[in-house]
Amino acid sequence: MRPSIMEEVEGLRGINSVKIKEAHEAGKKVVGMYCTFSPQEIALAADAISVTLCGTAQAQKRS
């Protein structure tokens, strides 16, 4: 059974996508970053919003 908090997290993910799009359209810089490879301080120093490009699963899928 899936924890109920996951539904709330998924709802926030959608809201965040809209907020990021609005910020970009308003002229704010948006930077996509891979969380384990890029320190967020780089985006902050550039006065940008960092958006993680990492997936939600750590395991690698095999076909």
N, C-alpha and C positions, 0 to 999 in steps of 0.2 A: 504494500500500500504506500502511496506517495504522501509525504508530509504536506499538510495544508499550506505551510509557508511557501512552498514552491510555486503555488498559484499566485501568491502575492509578488514574488520575485519576478515571475514571467510578466505580470502586469506592469511592473516598474520598468522592465526592459523595453516594453513598447512605448511607455511614456518618455523614457530617456532618449529613444530614437527620434521622437518628435521634437524634443527640446534641443537636441544636437542639430537637427535640420534647421530649426528656427534660428539658432545662434549663428550657424553658417550663413544663412540667408541675410542675417543682420550684419554680416561682415566680420564676425569672429573667426579666428583661425581654428581649424580642427585638424588634429594629427592622429592618424591611426598608428597604434604601437602594439608590438608583440610584448606582452607583459614581462616575460622572463628575460628579454634581451634589451629592453630600452628603459632607462630610468625616467620616471615621470617628470623629474626636475627639468629635463631638456624642454619638454613642452611648456612647462610653467615659465621657464626663463624666456621663451618666445611669446609669452602671453597668449597661449593657445590652450584649447581644451583637448585633453588626451582621451582617445577612445580605444579601448582594448580590442584587439583583433583575435584574441585567443578564443578557442572553442570552450565549451562547457565540460568536455570530457578529457581526461588526461590520458586515457588508454588509446592506443593506436588500433584502428580497425584493420582487419585482414580480410581480403576477398577470397 
